[in-house]
Amino acid sequence: MLESWVNRAQNAISKTFGKEATPYVLASIAVGGVALIAIPLLSPKQKSKGNAPPMIPYVIPFVGSLLDFGLRPIDFLIESYSKYGDCFSFVMFGRNMTYVMGPDGNNFFFNAKLADVSAEDAYASLTIPVFGKEVVYDVENSILMEQKRMVKDALTTNAFKLYIPMFVEETMDYVKRWKTEGSIDVFIAMSELTIMTASRTLMGKEIRSKLDESVAALYHDLDGGFQPINFLFEWLPLPQYYARDAAQRKLNGIFKDIVVARRAKPETTNSDVLQAIMDSTYKTGEKMSDNAIANFMIAILMAGQHTSSTTTTWTLLYIASDPQLQKALLEEQSRVLTGKPDTPASQLPPLTYDHIKNLNLLEMTIKETLRLRPPIFQIMRTVLRDVEYKGYIIPKGHTICSSPAVSQLDPEKYPDPLKFDPTRHLEAAPSGEWKLTNFDIAEKSARSHYLPFGAGRHRCIGEGFAYMQIKSIISMLIRTYELELPLNPDGTRKFPKQDFTSLIVMPEKPTMLLYKKRTA
């Protein structure tokens, strides 16, 4: 029995924190267990005073619900939501985690007061080593809001119109290396391609020239810093930490060199996000330092790269798994670009911003992918002072969490919730406020089941850019290639499971996709 538990623990820890960290985490559990024998107060109590949220029972102090959550986080949260309601707590590695669920929980979480909860305290140990100092969660919230405003002001419709041809060119240049027929690891390919398209459009030509495919490895090393273990063991001597730090220094130097060169020889032709940030000022009239600009560029590219590449990959996997959907998407592209549903793919004209805007089935396909496979399945804040939710008191020091990934699987709002069905999103409106078929779901309200881009002050400002980028890449791929999933030994198609070892929920590797160049 003990051997079975140890094996289960190793599996859970490996899935939660990664294989390389497993020995360190097991050692920490052992040390924590000894400490708990000597100092019982080190373990959070299962019984709380006052009207606290229900605490999920656990057997092993300090470890708490680590095993169940680590092995199957989404199922664990769904089951807990069903059993305990939309507010509950559990212990995980010595921390009290309190979840607020469903549309009410989402609204409470995303609109919580700055005096009550802190994203900075929750994420600093994760983001500062990756992004660097002077930006994002290394600064006060008011400064972060100004930094986000600088980026948002640059992501205009006119900018998007310039970006579409760049997305197309980068995509077609990238696939020149592909054969007439073959297989690729689609996650690796989309990781490289999203770096190239984002750097070309957001940073400008000189930065794109420095960001060749070798930089994808640097981004991979930075992505390695986005792991759950960072929240608990930022001090461990892990190889991925050293790789992360080296990659951060190198990328900071690349971006800083460009910033310095632009300051030395200003050009009026630079209309990218980098130039907009260089020209912007805080409310005080001060500009960002060169170091802060370089780090903010890393933050922007990281935020876009690891979420966009994952979403693009999942979307292509769903498209490849459904030949009829693939055919319908190509017909839609033909109809939007030429007015006819059967124009040969090789004769389709170049994509434009207006074309991309009107590819509604493709947009619904991406939305449905984000419903079933959101890159981020939970968001966290540190509770700074006791807060009340529906009569429950969530104590200071708890980590409060929201999981729109769970509310997006609510069977009452989404019949047959695990089925991939883009037509759920038929009633889209140009305003961005849209509703799912038969259900009013305001996309931009925090009181919603569907929040793949978050809500409130921390809502993702790159949503519009992400849709333009992903739709452009996928449009060019499906007009150029037929796609399908590889076969399992039993004849079924291989559709990868979700990998929860990183904070970005990627497909399990390898993520293979078969392609064949279209002949007409």
C-alpha positions in Angstrom: 0.0 0.0 0.0 2.8 2.4 0.9 4.6 1.5 -2.3 1.5 2.3 -4.3 1.1 5.6 -2.5 4.7 6.6 -3.2 4.3 5.7 -6.9 1.1 7.7 -7.1 2.8 10.6 -5.3 5.8 10.5 -7.7 3.4 10.5 -10.7 1.3 13.4 -9.3 4.4 15.5 -8.5 5.9 14.8 -11.9 2.7 15.9 -13.6 2.4 19.0 -11.5 6.0 20.2 -11.2 7.9 18.3 -13.9 10.2 15.2 -13.8 13.4 17.2 -13.0 11.9 18.7 -9.9 10.4 15.5 -8.5 13.3 14.5 -6.3 13.5 18.0 -4.8 9.7 18.1 -4.1 9.7 14.6 -2.5 12.6 15.7 -0.3 10.7 18.8 0.7 7.7 16.7 1.6 9.9 14.5 3.8 11.4 17.6 5.5 8.0 19.1 5.9 6.7 15.9 7.4 9.4 15.8 10.0 8.8 19.5 10.8 5.1 18.9 11.2 5.7 16.2 13.8 7.8 18.7 15.8 5.8 21.8 15.0 2.2 21.0 14.3 1.4 24.6 13.7 3.2 24.5 10.4 0.3 22.7 8.8 -2.9 24.5 7.8 -5.8 23.4 9.9 -8.6 21.5 8.4 -11.1 23.2 10.6 -11.4 27.0 10.3 -13.0 29.6 12.6 -16.0 31.6 11.4 -17.9 31.1 8.3 -15.0 29.8 6.2 -15.4 28.1 2.8 -15.8 24.3 3.0 -12.4 22.7 3.3 -11.8 19.6 1.2 -10.7 16.8 3.6 -7.2 15.5 3.4 -5.2 12.8 5.0 -1.6 13.9 4.9 -0.7 17.3 6.5 1.2 19.8 4.3 0.7 17.7 1.2 -3.1 18.1 1.3 -4.9 17.6 -2.0 -1.7 17.7 -4.1 -2.1 14.2 -5.5 -5.7 14.5 -6.7 -5.2 18.0 -8.0 -1.8 17.3 -9.6 -3.0 14.2 -11.5 -6.3 15.6 -12.8 -6.7 19.3 -12.0 -9.8 20.0 -14.2 -11.7 16.9 -13.1 -10.8 17.6 -9.5 -12.1 21.1 -9.7 -15.3 20.0 -11.5 -16.0 17.4 -8.9 -15.3 19.8 -6.0 -17.6 22.4 -7.6 -20.4 19.9 -7.8 -19.9 18.6 -4.2 -19.1 21.8 -2.3 -20.6 24.6 -4.4 -19.0 27.6 -6.0 -16.6 28.4 -3.1 -14.3 25.8 -1.5 -10.8 25.5 -0.1 -8.1 22.8 -0.1 -4.5 22.5 1.1 -1.7 22.0 -1.4 1.8 21.8 -0.2 1.2 23.9 2.9 -0.9 26.5 1.1 -4.6 27.2 1.5 -6.1 27.4 -2.0 -9.6 28.9 -2.2 -11.5 28.6 -5.5 -14.5 30.8 -6.5 -16.3 29.1 -9.4 -18.8 29.7 -12.1 -19.9 33.1 -13.5 -20.5 34.6 -10.0 -17.1 33.4 -8.9 -15.5 34.8 -12.0 -17.1 38.2 -11.5 -16.0 38.3 -7.8 -12.5 37.2 -8.7 -11.8 39.5 -11.7 -13.4 42.6 -10.1 -11.9 42.2 -6.6 -10.5 45.4 -5.1 -6.7 46.0 -5.2 -6.8 46.4 -1.4 -8.2 42.9 -1.0 -6.2 40.8 -3.4 -2.9 41.0 -5.3 -1.9 39.6 -8.6 1.6 40.9 -8.0 2.1 38.9 -4.8 0.7 35.8 -6.4 2.9 35.9 -9.6 6.1 37.8 -8.8 8.1 34.7 -8.1 7.0 33.3 -11.5 7.2 36.4 -13.7 10.1 38.5 -12.5 12.8 35.9 -13.3 11.3 35.5 -16.8 10.2 39.1 -17.7 12.8 40.9 -15.7 12.7 44.0 -13.4 10.8 47.3 -13.8 7.8 45.7 -15.6 4.6 43.8 -15.1 4.4 42.4 -11.6 7.7 44.0 -10.5 5.9 47.4 -10.4 2.8 48.7 -8.7 -0.5 48.0 -10.3 -0.9 51.6 -11.4 2.4 51.5 -13.3 1.4 48.2 -14.9 -1.9 49.7 -16.1 0.1 52.5 -17.7 2.4 50.0 -19.4 -0.6 48.1 -20.7 -2.1 51.4 -22.0 1.1 52.1 -24.0 0.7 48.7 -25.8 -3.0 49.0 -26.3 -2.7 52.4 -27.9 -0.4 50.9 -30.5 -2.7 47.9 -31.4 -5.0 49.8 -33.8 -7.1 48.8 -36.8 -4.6 50.5 -39.1 -1.8 48.6 -37.5 -3.6 45.3 -38.0 -4.1 46.1 -41.7 -0.3 46.4 -42.0 0.2 43.2 -40.0 -1.8 40.7 -42.1 0.6 40.7 -45.1 3.5 40.2 -42.7 1.7 37.2 -41.0 1.1 35.7 -44.5 4.7 36.2 -45.7 6.2 34.8 -42.5 3.9 31.7 -42.7 4.6 31.0 -46.4 8.4 31.5 -45.9 8.3 29.1 -43.0 6.5 26.3 -44.8 9.0 26.4 -47.7 11.1 23.8 -45.8 8.2 21.4 -45.7 8.0 18.6 -48.2 5.1 17.9 -50.6 3.9 15.3 -48.0 5.1 14.4 -44.6 4.7 14.9 -40.8 5.7 17.7 -38.4 5.6 18.3 -34.7 3.0 21.0 -35.0 3.6 22.5 -31.6 7.3 23.1 -32.3 6.4 24.5 -35.7 3.7 26.9 -34.3 6.1 28.0 -31.5 8.7 29.0 -34.0 6.1 30.6 -36.4 4.4 32.7 -33.7 7.8 34.0 -32.5 8.6 35.1 -36.0 5.2 36.7 -36.8 5.0 38.5 -33.4 8.5 39.8 -33.6 8.1 41.0 -37.2 4.9 42.9 -36.5 5.4 44.1 -32.9 9.1 44.9 -32.9 10.1 45.8 -36.4 12.4 44.6 -39.2 15.7 44.9 -37.3 14.5 42.8 -34.4 13.0 40.2 -36.7 16.4 39.9 -38.4 17.9 39.0 -35.0 15.1 36.6 -34.0 16.0 33.6 -36.2 14.9 30.2 -35.3 17.7 29.7 -32.7 15.8 32.2 -30.5 13.0 29.7 -30.3 15.3 27.8 -28.0 15.7 30.8 -25.8 11.9 31.2 -25.6 11.6 27.5 -24.8 14.0 28.0 -21.9 12.0 31.0 -20.7 8.8 28.9 -21.0 10.5 26.4 -18.8 10.2 29.1 -16.1 6.4 29.0 -16.3 6.0 26.0 -14.1 3.9 25.5 -11.0 7.0 24.7 -9.0 8.2 28.3 -9.3 5.4 29.3 -6.8 6.8 27.1 -4.1 10.4 26.4 -4.8 11.9 29.4 -6.6 15.2 28.8 -4.7 15.9 25.3 -5.9 19.0 24.7 -8.0 17.1 23.3 -11.0 18.7 23.2 -14.4 15.7 24.9 -16.0 16.2 27.9 -13.7 19.7 28.3 -14.9 18.6 28.0 -18.5 15.8 30.5 -17.9 18.1 33.1 -16.3 20.7 32.7 -19.1 17.9 33.1 -21.8 16.5 36.2 -20.1 19.9 37.9 -20.0 20.6 37.1 -23.7 17.1 38.3 -24.9 17.4 41.4 -22.8 20.6 42.2 -24.5 19.2 41.6 -28.0 16.3 44.0 -27.3 18.3 46.6 -25.5 20.8 46.8 -28.4 18.0 47.7 -30.8 16.5 50.2 -28.4 19.9 51.9 -28.1 20.4 51.9 -31.8 17.0 53.5 -32.4 17.7 56.2 -29.9 21.0 57.0 -31.6 19.4 57.1 -35.1 15.7 58.0 -34.8 13.6 57.1 -37.8 10.1 58.4 -38.6 9.2 55.2 -40.5 9.1 52.9 -37.4 5.4 52.3 -36.6 5.6 49.2 -34.5 4.8 48.6 -30.8 8.4 49.0 -29.7 8.5 52.5 -31.2 5.2 53.4 -29.6 6.5 52.4 -26.2 9.8 54.2 -26.7 7.8 57.4 -27.5 5.3 57.0 -24.7 5.5 58.5 -21.3 4.0 57.8 -17.9 1.6 60.3 -16.3 4.6 61.8 -14.6 6.2 62.7 -18.0 9.0 60.1 -17.6 9.8 57.6 -20.2 10.6 53.9 -19.7 14.3 53.1 -19.2 16.0 51.1 -21.9 16.2 48.2 -19.6 12.5 48.3 -18.8 11.6 48.6 -22.5 13.8 45.5 -23.3 12.1 43.6 -20.5 8.7 44.7 -21.5 9.4 43.4 -25.0 10.2 40.1 -23.5 7.0 40.1 -21.5 4.9 41.0 -24.6 6.5 38.3 -26.8 6.2 35.7 -24.0 2.6 36.6 -23.3 1.8 36.3 -27.0 4.0 33.5 -28.0 3.2 30.7 -25.5 -0.5 31.4 -25.5 -0.9 31.9 -29.3 1.3 29.0 -30.2 -0.6 26.7 -28.0 -4.0 27.9 -29.2 -2.9 27.7 -32.9 -1.7 24.1 -32.3 -4.9 23.0 -30.6 -7.0 24.6 -33.3 -5.0 22.9 -36.1 -5.4 19.5 -34.2 -9.2 20.0 -34.1 -9.3 21.0 -37.7 -7.1 18.0 -38.7 -9.4 15.7 -36.8 -12.5 16.7 -38.8 -12.3 16.5 -42.6 -15.7 18.1 -43.0 -14.7 21.1 -40.9 -11.5 21.5 -42.9 -13.5 21.5 -46.2 -16.0 24.0 -44.8 -13.2 26.3 -43.7 -11.6 26.2 -47.1 -15.0 26.9 -48.8 -15.5 29.8 -46.4 -12.2 31.3 -47.4 -13.0 30.9 -51.1 -16.4 32.5 -50.6 -15.1 35.5 -48.6 -12.1 36.1 -51.0 -13.8 35.4 -54.4 -17.5 35.3 -53.8 -17.5 31.6 -54.9 -17.2 28.5 -52.6 -15.1 26.4 -55.0 -12.3 28.6 -56.2 -9.1 26.4 -56.3 -6.9 27.1 -53.3 -4.0 27.9 -55.6 -6.0 30.7 -57.2 -7.1 32.5 -54.0 -6.0 36.1 -53.8 -3.8 37.5 -50.9 -5.5 37.8 -47.6 -6.4 41.3 -46.2 -7.6 42.6 -42.9 -11.2 42.8 -44.2 -11.0 39.1 -45.4 -9.7 38.0 -42.0 -12.5 39.8 -40.2 -15.1 38.0 -42.2 -13.8 34.5 -41.7 -16.6 33.7 -39.2 -16.4 29.9 -39.2 -12.7 30.1 -38.6 -13.2 32.5 -35.7 -15.9 30.2 -34.2 -13.5 27.3 -34.5 -10.8 29.2 -32.6 -13.4 30.3 -30.0 -14.5 26.7 -29.5 -10.9 25.6 -29.2 -10.4 28.2 -26.5 -13.5 26.9 -24.7 -12.2 23.4 -24.6 -8.4 24.0 -24.5 -7.8 27.4 -22.9 -4.0 27.9 -22.5 -4.4 29.0 -18.9 -6.8 26.9 -16.8 -6.6 28.9 -13.6 -5.7 32.4 -12.4 -4.5 33.3 -8.9 -4.4 36.2 -6.4 -3.0 36.5 -2.9 -5.6 37.6 -0.4 -4.3 40.7 1.4 -7.2 41.0 3.9 -10.2 39.0 4.8 -12.8 39.2 2.0 -16.4 38.0 2.0 -18.0 36.0 -0.8 -21.6 34.9 -0.5 -21.4 34.8 3.3 -18.0 33.0 3.4 -15.0 34.7 4.8 -11.8 34.0 2.8 -9.0 34.7 5.2 -5.9 36.9 4.6 -3.0 34.8 3.3 -5.1 32.4 1.3 -4.5 32.0 -2.5 -7.8 32.8 -4.2 -8.2 31.2 -7.6 -10.6 31.3 -10.5 -10.9 28.7 -13.3 -12.9 29.8 -16.3 -11.7 26.6 -17.9 -14.2 24.8 -15.6 -17.1 27.3 -16.2 -16.5 26.8 -19.9 -17.4 23.2 -19.4 -20.7 23.8 -17.6 -23.2 21.4 -19.1 -26.1 23.7 -18.3 -24.7 26.3 -20.6 -22.9 24.1 -23.0 -24.9 20.9 -23.8 -22.6 18.0 -24.4 -19.8 20.2 -23.1 -16.8 18.0 -24.2 -18.0 17.9 -27.8 -16.1 20.2 -30.2 -18.8 22.3 -31.9 -17.9 25.6 -33.4 -21.6 26.3 -34.2 -22.1 27.1 -30.5 -20.8 30.5 -31.3 -23.1 31.3 -34.3 -24.6 34.5 -32.8 -21.5 36.6 -32.8 -21.9 40.4 -32.9 -19.4 42.9 -34.4 -19.3 44.8 -31.1 -17.5 41.9 -29.4 -20.4 41.3 -27.1 -21.8 38.0 -28.3 -23.9 35.2 -27.1 -23.8 31.5 -27.5 -26.7 29.8 -29.2 -29.7 30.2 -26.9 -27.7 31.6 -24.1 -26.8 35.2 -23.3 -23.1 35.2 -22.6 -21.5 38.7 -22.6 -17.9 37.9 -23.7 -16.4 41.0 -22.1 -18.3 40.8 -18.8 -16.6 39.2 -15.8 -19.9 37.5 -14.9 -19.6 35.0 -17.7 -18.9 31.4 -18.2 -16.6 32.1 -21.2 -13.5 34.1 -20.3 -10.4 32.7 -22.2 -8.8 36.2 -22.2 -9.7 37.0 -18.6 -11.7 40.1 -17.5 -11.3 43.2 -15.4 -8.2 45.3 -15.1 -6.0 42.3 -15.9 -7.9 41.3 -19.1 -5.5 40.4 -21.9 -5.0 43.4 -24.2 -3.7 41.3 -27.0 -7.0 39.5 -27.8 -7.5 41.3 -31.1 -3.9 40.8 -32.2 -4.1 37.1 -31.3 -7.2 36.5 -33.4 -5.6 38.3 -36.4 -2.3 36.3 -36.0 -3.9 32.9 -35.5 -6.5 33.4 -38.3 -3.9 34.5 -40.7 -1.6 31.5 -40.0 -4.3 28.9 -40.1 -5.9 30.4 -43.3 -2.6 30.1 -45.2 -2.0 26.5 -43.9 -5.4 25.1 -44.8 -5.3 26.7 -48.3 -1.9 25.2 -48.9 -2.1 21.8 -47.2 -4.5 19.0 -46.4 -4.1 18.1 -42.7 -4.9 15.0 -40.7 -3.9 13.3 -37.4 -1.6 10.3 -37.4 -3.0 6.8 -36.7 -2.8 4.8 -33.5 -2.0 1.1 -33.8 -5.8 0.3 -33.4 -6.6 2.5 -36.4 -8.0 5.5 -34.4 -6.5 9.0 -34.8 -4.0 10.3 -32.3 -5.4 13.4 -30.5 -3.0 14.4 -27.7 -4.0 14.8 -24.1 -3.4 18.0 -22.1 -0.1 18.5 -20.4 -0.6 20.3 -17.1 3.1 20.4 -16.0 3.5 24.0 -17.2 1.2 26.8 -16.4 0.3 27.0 -20.1 -1.7 23.9 -20.9 0.0 22.5 -23.9 -0.6 19.2 -25.8 1.4 16.2 -24.6 4.5 15.8 -26.7 5.2 14.8 -29.4 2.4 16.6 -31.2 2.5 15.1 -34.7 0.4 16.2 -37.6 0.4 14.8 -41.2 0.3 17.2 -44.1 -0.1 16.9 -47.9 0.3 19.8 -50.3 -2.9 20.7 -52.2 -2.6 20.2 -56.0 -5.4 22.6 -57.0 
